[in-house]
Amino acid sequence: MLSVSKITSNNKSNYKKVIYLKVLVCVCLMVLVITSFLIDISTGPAHISIVDVLKSLLNPDSVDKKTNIVVKIIRLPIATMALLVGACLAIAGMEMQTILNNSLASPYTLGISAAASFGAALSLVLGHSILPEIVQNIATPIFAFIFSIGSSLIIYTIGKFRKDRATIILTGIAINFLFSAFNSILTYFASDEVLRGITNWSQGNILGATWTKNIIVVVIFIVVSPFLFKDSWKLTALCMGENTAKSLGVQVEKLRTKVLILTSIITAIAVCFVGTIGFVGLVAPYIAKSLVGEEQRFYIPISLLTGALMLSISSILSKSVIPNGQISLGIITSIIGIPFLIMLILKKGR
C-alpha cells in the first residue's frame, strides 16, 4: 500500500513539473511576442528606437509629433495585424491537423488561401472597370471571404459523404490547383494596373492594415475561439485515435464538422484582409507540438503565440532585407516554411 502511495505521489510530482514547464514555455513565448512586436514597430525606413516606441505608446507627450504619427498611425495597426493574422492562421492549421490527423493539413495546403486569392483577383478585375475605388476596396475582402468559405464548404461536403480524412486532404489539394489555375487565367487578361494589385494580394501584404480591419479580425476570433477551447478535451482525445475518442463518448464526425467550419471562418477573415500568406498554419503548429505536445489546453495557446511570433518576425525581415523597401510577407513565410514542409514530407515517408 505504501509503495502504491509512493508511486502515486511521484506521478503527481512529475505531472506538476510537466505542467510547470508548459506554463513556462507559454510565458517565454509571450515575452518573445511582445519583444518582436516592439521591434516590428521600430523597424522601417524611419528607424525609431524601442525606447521611443515605448515612450510613444505609454507617454505620447514625451516624444515629438512625428514619432507619434509613425508609431501610432502608420506602424502600430500593421504590427498588430501581423500578430492577429499569425495567430488566426496558426490555430486554423493546428485544428485542421488535429481533426484530419495529418501534419500537412493547413489553410494553405487545403486550398482555402488559393480560393481567397482568386476571389480577391476577381474583385480587382471586375471592379477596375465597374466599381468606384472606394467600393472596390470594400469588395475585395468580401469576395475573398466568400470564396474562401465556399472552398471550405466544398471540402466539407465531399468529406461528409466520403467520411475519409485522405479524401478531404486530396480534395483540398485539388481545390488549391483549381483556384491557382483560375487565378492564372485572370492575370493573363488583366491590365498592368490590376495585375500589380493581384500580385500584391497573392504574395500577402499587411501594409493596408487599419484599426477597423483589426477590430473585425479580433471580434470574429473572440466569437469563434471559445468554441474550440470548449472542445479542447474532445480534440485531445481525438489526438489519441478515433477509437479512443469514441470510447470516451466523443462524436468524432460531428466534432470534425464543427471544427472545420470554425477554422474556415477564422482563416477566411484573416486571409480576406492580407492576402495569401502560406505555411504559418503548417509551421507554427509543428513548433508548438514539439514544445508542449498535443494536449489542447496548452497546444492551442502555444500555437497562437507561435503563429503570432512567426508572422511578426516575418514582418521585421520583410522590412530589413531591402533598404527603404519591403518584401511581401508571403515570400518570407514561404522561404521559412518550405524547408519545414520538405522535412514533414520526409518524416511521414519514413
LINNORPE-V284480 format. One record per backbone hydrogen bond with DSSP energy under -0.5 kcal/mol. CO is the residue of the C=O (numbers start at 0). NH is the residue of the N-H. E is the energy in kcal/mol with one decimal. If there is no record, write none. Layout:
# LINNORPE-V284480
[[CO | NH | E] [CO | NH | E]]
This chain:
# LINNORPE-V284480
[[0 | 4 | -2.2] [1 | 5 | -2.2] [2 | 6 | -2.4] [3 | 7 | -2.5] [4 | 8 | -2.3] [5 | 9 | -2.4] [6 | 10 | -2.5] [7 | 11 | -2.3] [8 | 12 | -2.1] [9 | 13 | -2.8] [10 | 14 | -2.5] [11 | 15 | -2.3] [12 | 16 | -1.8] [13 | 17 | -2.2] [14 | 18 | -2.5] [15 | 19 | -2.5] [16 | 20 | -2.3] [17 | 21 | -2.2] [18 | 22 | -2.4] [19 | 23 | -2.3] [20 | 24 | -2.3] [21 | 25 | -2.0] [22 | 26 | -2.4] [23 | 27 | -2.6] [24 | 28 | -2.4] [25 | 29 | -2.0] [26 | 30 | -2.1] [27 | 31 | -2.2] [28 | 32 | -2.6] [29 | 33 | -2.3] [30 | 34 | -2.4] [31 | 35 | -2.8] [32 | 36 | -2.5] [33 | 37 | -2.1] [34 | 38 | -2.2] [35 | 39 | -2.6] [36 | 40 | -1.8] [37 | 41 | -1.9] [38 | 42 | -1.6] [41 | 47 | -2.0] [44 | 46 | -1.0] [48 | 52 | -2.0] [49 | 53 | -2.5] [50 | 54 | -2.3] [51 | 55 | -2.6] [52 | 56 | -2.1] [53 | 57 | -2.8] [54 | 58 | -2.9] [58 | 61 | -2.1] [59 | 62 | -1.3] [63 | 67 | -1.7] [64 | 68 | -2.2] [65 | 69 | -2.4] [66 | 70 | -2.7] [67 | 71 | -2.7] [67 | 72 | -0.7] [68 | 72 | -1.3] [68 | 73 | -1.6] [69 | 74 | -2.6] [70 | 75 | -2.1] [73 | 77 | -0.5] [74 | 78 | -2.8] [75 | 79 | -2.3] [76 | 80 | -2.1] [77 | 81 | -1.9] [78 | 82 | -1.5] [79 | 83 | -2.4] [80 | 84 | -2.9] [81 | 85 | -2.0] [82 | 86 | -2.3] [83 | 87 | -2.5] [84 | 88 | -2.7] [85 | 89 | -1.9] [86 | 90 | -2.3] [87 | 91 | -2.1] [88 | 92 | -2.4] [89 | 93 | -2.6] [90 | 94 | -2.2] [91 | 95 | -2.0] [92 | 96 | -2.3] [93 | 97 | -1.7] [94 | 98 | -2.6] [95 | 99 | -1.7] [96 | 100 | -0.9] [96 | 101 | -1.3] [101 | 104 | -1.4] [105 | 109 | -2.1] [106 | 111 | -1.1] [106 | 112 | -1.6] [107 | 110 | -1.0] [110 | 114 | -2.0] [111 | 115 | -2.0] [112 | 116 | -2.3] [113 | 117 | -2.0] [114 | 118 | -2.3] [115 | 119 | -2.3] [116 | 120 | -2.3] [117 | 121 | -2.8] [118 | 122 | -2.0] [119 | 123 | -2.2] [120 | 124 | -2.4] [121 | 125 | -2.6] [122 | 126 | -2.9] [123 | 127 | -1.6] [124 | 128 | -0.6] [125 | 128 | -0.7] [125 | 129 | -1.2] [126 | 130 | -0.9] [131 | 135 | -2.3] [132 | 136 | -2.1] [133 | 137 | -0.9] [134 | 138 | -2.5] [135 | 139 | -2.2] [136 | 140 | -0.7] [137 | 141 | -1.2] [138 | 142 | -3.0] [139 | 143 | -2.3] [140 | 144 | -2.4] [141 | 145 | -2.5] [142 | 146 | -2.4] [143 | 147 | -2.1] [144 | 148 | -2.4] [145 | 149 | -2.4] [146 | 150 | -2.4] [147 | 151 | -1.7] [148 | 152 | -2.1] [149 | 153 | -1.8] [150 | 154 | -2.2] [151 | 155 | -2.7] [152 | 156 | -2.8] [153 | 157 | -2.4] [154 | 158 | -2.5] [155 | 159 | -2.2] [156 | 160 | -1.7] [157 | 161 | -2.3] [158 | 162 | -2.8] [163 | 167 | -1.6] [164 | 168 | -2.0] [165 | 169 | -2.5] [166 | 170 | -2.5] [167 | 171 | -2.3] [168 | 172 | -2.2] [169 | 173 | -2.3] [170 | 174 | -2.5] [171 | 175 | -2.2] [172 | 176 | -2.1] [173 | 177 | -2.5] [174 | 178 | -2.7] [175 | 179 | -1.8] [176 | 180 | -2.1] [177 | 181 | -2.2] [178 | 182 | -2.4] [179 | 183 | -1.9] [180 | 184 | -1.9] [181 | 185 | -2.0] [182 | 186 | -2.2] [183 | 187 | -1.5] [184 | 188 | -1.2] [185 | 189 | -1.2] [190 | 194 | -2.7] [191 | 195 | -1.7] [192 | 196 | -1.3] [193 | 197 | -2.5] [194 | 198 | -2.5] [195 | 199 | -2.4] [196 | 200 | -2.0] [197 | 201 | -2.9] [198 | 202 | -1.4] [200 | 203 | -1.2] [200 | 275 | -1.9] [202 | 329 | -1.9] [203 | 328 | -1.0] [203 | 329 | -0.7] [205 | 208 | -1.7] [209 | 213 | -2.3] [210 | 214 | -2.5] [211 | 215 | -1.9] [212 | 216 | -2.2] [213 | 217 | -2.5] [214 | 218 | -2.8] [215 | 219 | -2.3] [216 | 220 | -2.4] [217 | 221 | -2.8] [218 | 222 | -2.0] [219 | 223 | -2.4] [220 | 224 | -2.7] [221 | 225 | -0.6] [223 | 226 | -1.3] [223 | 227 | -0.9] [224 | 227 | -0.6] [224 | 228 | -2.3] [225 | 229 | -2.4] [226 | 230 | -1.3] [228 | 231 | -1.5] [230 | 234 | -2.4] [231 | 235 | -2.2] [232 | 236 | -2.2] [233 | 237 | -2.1] [234 | 238 | -1.6] [235 | 239 | -0.7] [236 | 239 | -1.0] [237 | 240 | -1.8] [240 | 244 | -2.3] [241 | 245 | -2.8] [242 | 246 | -2.1] [243 | 247 | -1.0] [244 | 247 | -0.5] [244 | 249 | -2.5] [245 | 248 | -1.6] [249 | 251 | -1.3] [250 | 254 | -2.5] [251 | 255 | -2.7] [252 | 256 | -2.4] [253 | 257 | -2.3] [254 | 258 | -2.6] [255 | 259 | -2.6] [256 | 260 | -2.0] [257 | 261 | -2.2] [258 | 262 | -2.8] [259 | 263 | -1.7] [260 | 264 | -1.9] [261 | 265 | -2.1] [262 | 266 | -2.6] [263 | 267 | -2.7] [264 | 268 | -2.3] [265 | 269 | -1.6] [266 | 270 | -3.0] [267 | 271 | -2.2] [269 | 272 | -0.8] [269 | 273 | -0.9] [270 | 274 | -2.5] [273 | 204 | -3.4] [274 | 276 | -0.7] [275 | 277 | -0.5] [278 | 281 | -0.5] [278 | 282 | -3.1] [279 | 283 | -1.9] [281 | 285 | -0.9] [282 | 286 | -2.3] [283 | 287 | -2.6] [284 | 288 | -2.8] [285 | 289 | -1.8] [286 | 290 | -1.4] [287 | 291 | -2.6] [288 | 292 | -1.9] [291 | 294 | -0.5] [293 | 295 | -0.7] [294 | 297 | -1.9] [294 | 298 | -3.0] [295 | 299 | -2.4] [297 | 301 | -2.3] [298 | 302 | -2.0] [299 | 303 | -2.3] [300 | 304 | -2.4] [301 | 305 | -2.6] [302 | 306 | -2.8] [303 | 307 | -2.4] [304 | 308 | -2.5] [305 | 309 | -2.6] [306 | 310 | -2.2] [307 | 311 | -2.0] [308 | 312 | -2.6] [309 | 313 | -2.0] [310 | 314 | -2.0] [311 | 315 | -1.8] [312 | 316 | -2.6] [313 | 317 | -2.4] [314 | 318 | -0.9] [315 | 318 | -0.7] [315 | 319 | -0.7] [316 | 319 | -0.8] [316 | 320 | -1.7] [317 | 326 | -2.3] [321 | 324 | -1.7] [327 | 330 | -0.8] [327 | 331 | -1.3] [328 | 332 | -2.8] [329 | 333 | -1.6] [330 | 334 | -2.1] [331 | 335 | -2.1] [332 | 336 | -2.9] [333 | 337 | -2.6] [334 | 338 | -0.6] [335 | 339 | -0.7] [336 | 340 | -2.4] [337 | 341 | -2.5] [338 | 342 | -2.2] [339 | 343 | -2.6] [340 | 344 | -2.5] [341 | 345 | -2.4] [342 | 346 | -2.3] [343 | 347 | -2.6] [344 | 348 | -2.0] [345 | 349 | -1.9]]
